[in-house]
Amino acid sequence: MANALVWLRRDLRLHDNPALAQAVSDGYAPVLVYVHAPQEQGDWAPGAASRTWLHHSLIALQQAIAEIGGRLIIAHGQSLHELERLQAETQAEALYFSNLYEPILQARDGRVQAAFEQRGLTVKRFNANLLFEPWQIKTGGGTPYKVFTPFWRNASAQLSLRQPYPRPDRLPDFGGTGLTIDALGLLPERDWHAGFWQYWQPGESGAAEMLDIFCEGAIDGYKEQRNLPDRTGTSKLSPHLHFGEISPQQIWRRIERVRLSESAQADLGHFKSELGWREFSYHLLHHFPDSSDRNLNPQFERFAWAEADPELLSAWQRGRTGIPIVDAGMRELWHTGWMHNRVRMIVASFLCKNLRMHWLHGARWFWDTLLDADLANNSQGWQWTAGTGCDAAPYFRIFNPVTQAERFDPQARYIKRWVPELSALPAPVVFAPWTKPAVSAALAPDYPSIPVADLAESRQSALAAYSRR
Ligand SMILES: Cc1cc2nc3c(=O)[nH]c(=O)nc-3n(C[C@H](O)[C@H](O)[C@H](O)COP(=O)(O)OP(=O)(O)OC[C@H]3O[C@@H](n4cnc5c(N)ncnc54)[C@H](O)[C@@H]3O)c2cc1C
């Protein structure tokens, strides 16, 4: 039986993995390879939190492969060079892999494909991680969509789920001498991430378990509960999806089997549309390849962002702004590697609008600290909130962090969980401690007494700057 290299990247799973399943069904013995090449991702090489997830995800994959007799070969260096070396070693006749969509990686993959094909080897590529290839959905005029609702209306109408790809029962072991996962040096020296793993189980079985938990609980009521940060009202599948430990097709098929009441059908539709936002983010990144670094809306090219004051930025990063809901979100991120979507919007709006710092300062911090850091979703999330995106929040929508907290965390449970210095403050003072300085000084002496920005003043000045853009 001839060998084929199966180059795994962000499709770190055995079930529903098109590259792997197709190599097997084409009659090849698959040689499973992971090449670590962060330098090929330019300015957006994986951040610290993401690397810790990758470390554990690779271990889980390696174990799953070993359980069916195979071996994951780990390499480190330049992708093309390592793949050519392994091709020569194994005499592989073909290369199978699933697409990545970051522009710099698409270009790299194109070069790898061309080099293999030039030497007469077969190359097959697949879509493993999206419902649609980002170039597939087009307006009537053949142009990309810039607004989510019509994009998703068109996409949903075209969706027909493919059959799941089968997981191989057995895999061959080629022996050979790959690197160990430890040798990739993915874990930082300081183990600030140690606390993460009480919340997360990287790998394919962790993803399946998370999906089961969601289907047995939070999917019912998702539309409302997804906005409440003090409870698990969402799926928490984002890091699993980012690393391709589960595919959106697997999720879609599974949620459609959940028996929901008539009234909960809206929850299902809403959850599907969140998967749709993910598709839309990839669509935008593909068609606007600069959008990870530049404003999608060119009117913002000369916008008067504030000089990034390192102290202010650090107060935001560390959760010491004096605005409780903002601080709670930033600390949830630091302690768990994840932040609730509603709170992501609040902290992002605070940074870009109240502190008027360029959204890239926030995007970079998220990139380094989020376990689900994903170039398409992160860029889109930041541009949407900053108002610089295509289908962005209008510039005059400036989240008021006090009213947002009152509405979405009415008992202040989320705030008090992540900012324990505030636990003795009663509502409504806990949402805006500076408004009752004597009470706050007595009951929350360790919390900043004055917020880093006056909410009303900074809102007015942001509105003025945004309307002049
Ligand atoms: C400023 C900002 C930055 C963000 N950065 C990222 C990021 O780096 N990586 C990331 O995966 N998401 C990002 N998001 C989107 C969103 O916050 C997360 O996807 C979501 O919180 C993940 O939690 P969940 O899996 O429980 O979501 P659920 O509500 O269960 O949704 C299911 C899946 O749908 C997708 N999804 C949900 N909301 C969005 C959205 N608004 N945009 C795109 N896809 C979405 C995710 O893949 C998610 O796992 C960002 C949002 C904002 C406002």
The ligand as an SDF file (V2000), in Angstrom:
LIG
                    3D

 53 58  0  0  0  0  0  0  0  0999 V2000
  -14.0060   41.9580   20.7720 C   0  0  0  0  0  0  0  0  0  0  0  0
  -14.3520   40.5020   20.4300 C   0  0  0  0  0  0  0  0  0  0  0  0
  -13.3350   39.6010   20.1690 C   0  0  0  0  0  0  0  0  0  0  0  0
  -13.6340   38.2610   19.8710 C   0  0  0  0  0  0  0  0  0  0  0  0
  -12.6080   37.3920   19.6160 N   0  0  0  0  0  0  0  0  0  0  0  0
  -12.9000   36.0950   19.2940 C   0  0  0  0  0  0  0  0  0  0  0  0
  -11.8480   35.1610   19.0180 C   0  0  0  0  0  0  0  0  0  0  0  0
  -10.6580   35.4940   19.0090 O   0  0  0  0  0  0  0  0  0  0  0  0
  -12.2030   33.8840   18.7530 N   0  0  0  0  0  0  0  0  0  0  0  0
  -13.5180   33.4740   18.7140 C   0  0  0  0  0  0  0  0  0  0  0  0
  -13.7830   32.2870   18.4640 O   0  0  0  0  0  0  0  0  0  0  0  0
  -14.5120   34.3530   18.9330 N   0  0  0  0  0  0  0  0  0  0  0  0
  -14.2540   35.6350   19.2220 C   0  0  0  0  0  0  0  0  0  0  0  0
  -15.2810   36.5090   19.4720 N   0  0  0  0  0  0  0  0  0  0  0  0
  -16.6750   36.0640   19.2640 C   0  0  0  0  0  0  0  0  0  0  0  0
  -17.3840   35.4810   20.4950 C   0  0  0  0  0  0  0  0  0  0  0  0
  -17.2160   36.2980   21.6140 O   0  0  0  0  0  0  0  0  0  0  0  0
  -16.9160   34.0550   20.8460 C   0  0  0  0  0  0  0  0  0  0  0  0
  -16.9010   33.2490   19.6910 O   0  0  0  0  0  0  0  0  0  0  0  0
  -17.8540   33.4170   21.8720 C   0  0  0  0  0  0  0  0  0  0  0  0
  -17.8910   34.1940   23.0340 O   0  0  0  0  0  0  0  0  0  0  0  0
  -17.3670   32.0210   22.1750 C   0  0  0  0  0  0  0  0  0  0  0  0
  -18.1410   31.4490   23.1890 O   0  0  0  0  0  0  0  0  0  0  0  0
  -19.0490   30.1860   22.9020 P   0  0  0  0  0  0  0  0  0  0  0  0
  -18.2680   29.1400   22.1830 O   0  0  0  0  0  0  0  0  0  0  0  0
  -19.6750   29.8040   24.1880 O   0  0  0  0  0  0  0  0  0  0  0  0
  -20.1290   30.7960   21.9150 O   0  0  0  0  0  0  0  0  0  0  0  0
  -21.5870   30.2980   21.5280 P   0  0  0  0  0  0  0  0  0  0  0  0
  -22.5230   31.4150   21.8370 O   0  0  0  0  0  0  0  0  0  0  0  0
  -21.8890   28.9810   22.0750 O   0  0  0  0  0  0  0  0  0  0  0  0
  -21.4950   30.2290   19.9290 O   0  0  0  0  0  0  0  0  0  0  0  0
  -21.0950   29.0550   19.2220 C   0  0  0  0  0  0  0  0  0  0  0  0
  -19.9420   29.3680   18.3050 C   0  0  0  0  0  0  0  0  0  0  0  0
  -20.3150   30.3500   17.3480 O   0  0  0  0  0  0  0  0  0  0  0  0
  -19.2040   31.1880   17.0660 C   0  0  0  0  0  0  0  0  0  0  0  0
  -19.5270   32.5680   17.4640 N   0  0  0  0  0  0  0  0  0  0  0  0
  -20.3300   32.9620   18.4810 C   0  0  0  0  0  0  0  0  0  0  0  0
  -20.4010   34.3090   18.5150 N   0  0  0  0  0  0  0  0  0  0  0  0
  -19.6280   34.7550   17.5070 C   0  0  0  0  0  0  0  0  0  0  0  0
  -19.3000   36.0600   17.0210 C   0  0  0  0  0  0  0  0  0  0  0  0
  -19.8050   37.1660   17.5690 N   0  0  0  0  0  0  0  0  0  0  0  0
  -18.4520   36.1530   15.9700 N   0  0  0  0  0  0  0  0  0  0  0  0
  -17.9530   35.0490   15.3780 C   0  0  0  0  0  0  0  0  0  0  0  0
  -18.2290   33.7880   15.7910 N   0  0  0  0  0  0  0  0  0  0  0  0
  -19.0560   33.6510   16.8410 C   0  0  0  0  0  0  0  0  0  0  0  0
  -18.0420   30.6940   17.8940 C   0  0  0  0  0  0  0  0  0  0  0  0
  -17.2490   29.8360   17.1030 O   0  0  0  0  0  0  0  0  0  0  0  0
  -18.7410   29.9450   19.0140 C   0  0  0  0  0  0  0  0  0  0  0  0
  -17.9420   28.9250   19.5750 O   0  0  0  0  0  0  0  0  0  0  0  0
  -14.9930   37.8540   19.7950 C   0  0  0  0  0  0  0  0  0  0  0  0
  -16.0140   38.7870   20.0600 C   0  0  0  0  0  0  0  0  0  0  0  0
  -15.6950   40.0910   20.3820 C   0  0  0  0  0  0  0  0  0  0  0  0
  -16.8070   41.0630   20.6610 C   0  0  0  0  0  0  0  0  0  0  0  0
  1  2  1  0
  2  3  1  0
  2 52  2  0
  3  4  2  0
  4  5  1  0
  4 50  1  0
  5  6  2  0
  6  7  1  0
  6 13  1  0
  7  8  2  0
  7  9  1  0
  9 10  1  0
 10 11  2  0
 10 12  1  0
 12 13  2  0
 13 14  1  0
 14 15  1  0
 14 50  1  0
 15 16  1  0
 16 17  1  0
 16 18  1  0
 18 19  1  0
 18 20  1  0
 20 21  1  0
 20 22  1  0
 22 23  1  0
 23 24  1  0
 24 25  2  0
 24 26  1  0
 24 27  1  0
 27 28  1  0
 28 29  2  0
 28 30  1  0
 28 31  1  0
 31 32  1  0
 32 33  1  0
 33 34  1  0
 33 48  1  0
 34 35  1  0
 35 36  1  0
 35 46  1  0
 36 37  1  0
 36 45  1  0
 37 38  2  0
 38 39  1  0
 39 40  1  0
 39 45  2  0
 40 41  1  0
 40 42  2  0
 42 43  1  0
 43 44  2  0
 44 45  1  0
 46 47  1  0
 46 48  1  0
 48 49  1  0
 50 51  2  0
 51 52  1  0
 52 53  1  0
M  END
$$$$
